[in-house]
Amino acid sequence: MRMQPARVLRFLGVRFVSSAVVLLGVLVVVFAIVQLVPGDPVRLALGTRYTPEAYEALRAASGLDRPLPEQFVGYVGGALTGDLGVSFRNGEPVTTTLLSRLPPTISLALAGLAIALVIAVPAGIWSALREGRVSDAIVRTASQFGVSVPDFWLGMLLISLFSVTLGVLPASGYTAITENPAEWARRVALPALTVGLVAGAIMTRYIRAAVLDVASAGFVRTAVSKGLPRRVVTFRHIVRNALVPVLTIAGIQLATILGGVIVVEVVFAWPGLGRLVYDAVAARDYPLIQGAVLLIAVMFLLVNLLVDVLYAVIDPRIRVS
Amino acid sequence: MGKRVISGAALAVTALLVAGCSAGEGVDLDSSGADGEVLVAAIGGEPDQLDPQKTTSYFAFEVLENVFDTLVEPDENLEMQPALAESWEVSDDQLEWTFTLRDGVTFHDGSEFTSADVVYSYDRIIDEELSNAWKFASVTDVTAPDDQTVVITVAQPTPNLLSNLGGFKGMAIVQEDNVASGDITTAPVGTGPFSVEEYVSGDHITLTANPDYWGGAPELGGVEYRFISEPATALAALRGGEIQWTDVVPPQQVGELETDEALELGVTPSSDYWYLALNQAREPWSDVRVRQAIAYAIDRDAIVQAVSYGTAELNQLAIPEQSVWHTPYDTYSTDMDAAQQLMAEAGFTGGTLDLLATSDYPETVTAAQIIAANLEPLGIEVSIRQPDFSTWLDEQNSGNFDMLMMGWLGNIDPDDFYYSQHHSTGASNAQKYANPEVDQLLDAGRVETDTEARKDLYAQAATIIADEASYIYLYNPSVIQTWSPSVTGYEARADRAIRFRDAALGD
């Protein structure tokens, strides 16, 4: 019993509008970053030795000499047309820099998510099916450890193990997957493992809860009472139904990874968005910080929207609230 | 069992990722056409741009040191030697410098280097008022009578002209076409031992050896700079053989690295210095005895230990021992009795002191905490402020502080170390020190062309400056670098110039 197409469209329309509202809010916040900075961003960017002319030139170039409302309209207008201004440091268009940093981050995020799923799906299901037993406790303890461990520390641990002690994987550097897939895989291994272990630990708990949730549902009891073999019940009914919430959490985790790999990228010198944010903050390159925050927010919204679409298509019980 | 599932799965994925890769070295040695090996160096961050005359980023200079040349350049003792100029003469009245340029030098794109390039480069710095324009303060004219000759006219004798022209790559000779096209920011063209081959934003910059370099083709085939800001990662990459050189070294690891047979360590005191300055426009800091009391009260050893884990060099004057301009001075060892006595003579019984540090330079905050503890027995209650650096500069320039701590970086000539900081008309004399005798010595040092006489003038000036505690000098921080034993012909330098032209990579 699937949803009516009209209801699906209405649901998606509502989600789309709410995403747009959130995006506008993000634009306001991102725009406000520069206004709320203590001190003068132009001066901060110029450093110690500069001429009054250089100061005025940069102020004018970044539009900071215009009235606030005009600046905001200009910023939003520019953002919608893909013009996010130019970097304080090197005068490059922010959009160009951001686009060059997207592929490394996306490839790292997807590799990390793959590792997380490979860990979390079997561990979560197995733990749920053995609820209350020792093995369940072990999985839960391990995932608790994974959730609590700082990724900086985990990254360092992996580097000292795989790069220094064993010497099998590089600790730093990047090769584009399009250039040399094997080399990309070697280089992405440790950062992806760091991301994947942490995300996997979080997802394990969600999957375990989802499976337990489904296992106690009425249709499962019906299936059992019909005398279906245990394995059939487990995989055809419980796991299949539990995969719907798993999809949601995978989406949320992907969005989180995309925006939150700053520490991992810095540790592994991975030239992605997270590293860019770190460098931009260190250099006080406000246009670049604004652009990166905006891009991360947009990716977050897009991934969530995509998850909702899939969800609406897969799960008949969805309600527009 | 559960744990095994997790780690087993993780290892399986890792194995999948590793599968199909060739074993052995993971370093992609892409020596394009050059015979030698490519040295991979990790620097702490990405240059903001590669225009040597415009950048202020040390990361940029780490790369550009090997790409560009200046007319003259500092040797390991920071004395100026021929580079693009093979010789020079000064007129009898000291107002005209004639440089004879090296013959047959070409830029990386094959175009010829001539005197016109020198005139263009210097005019650009002067006319566009770039950040190094002050180095041409006494210069009235730069001309090129012929292709091999450059004449620089100065308004008054300028003994430190060579240091100004060659002190660092901010004074590099650039190519007009490269500037006009705008390519200089990402694909600069120089005359140096290496040329820029590839620049991947956020990841690396690759240089290739210049076979036509006037100093002879480098041994290395090239240098690849990677940007690694995390010291632990840089050290792991060095130990794992991914890189062969880095300066991303945490000072607390120096002790451990010293005993590590597998790595070479270079620690050399730099010509940077850190100091305290008391605001002499305010009571009681205008009284020289109070300033001296504070100079006696602070524990320099503790400060050096805390800010640098003992790697910095104690110094009660600005210029380090290795420099030919060094003046020995050690009046102030920690002596609370002397401090108390000076306080009593000055009739100062204690009070509050507003100490201006900045969060952008953590060493200032660390040192401030020690100084606060040091001054407590004198009845001086220190309150520490730590704004961001731009606010700090405002506070300094408006004289809104009792004491501040800061450093000066990258000076070579003694004039750079003392004039603007301690001359009563000096642009950086925020502490408002004024002593006619020091003014006279510093003015004389600016135009004295006899080196020995000049050394003597600065030794006198520096000694008075320290005696009267215009600055209370603390230490020279060290340049700390580490590299693989396979790298030969490389030394860490006091001016932090990273020169790979004489380096080689063995097995």
Interface residues (C-beta under 8 A of the other chain):
Chain A: P38 G39 D40 R43 L44 G47 T48 R49 Y50 T51 E53 R89 N90 G91 T97 S100 R101 P104 A111 A114 I115 V118 I119 P122 A123 W126 S127 V134 S135 D136 A137 I138 V139 R140 T141 A142 S143 G146 M156 I159 S160 S163 V164 G167 V168 L169 P170 A171 S172 G173 Y174 T175 A182 E183 A185 R186 R187 V188 A189 A192 L193 G196 L197 G200 T204 V266 V267 F268 A269 P271 G272 R275 L276 Y278 D279 A282 A283
Chain B: M1 G2 K3 V5 I6 A9 A10 A12 V13 T14 L17 V18 G20 C21 S22 G26 D28 A42 G45 E46 D48 Q49 T56 E129 S131 T185 V200 S201 G202 D203 H204 R226 F227 I228 S229 E230 A232 T233 A234 A236 A237 R239 G240 G241 E242 I243 D388 F389 S390 T391 L393
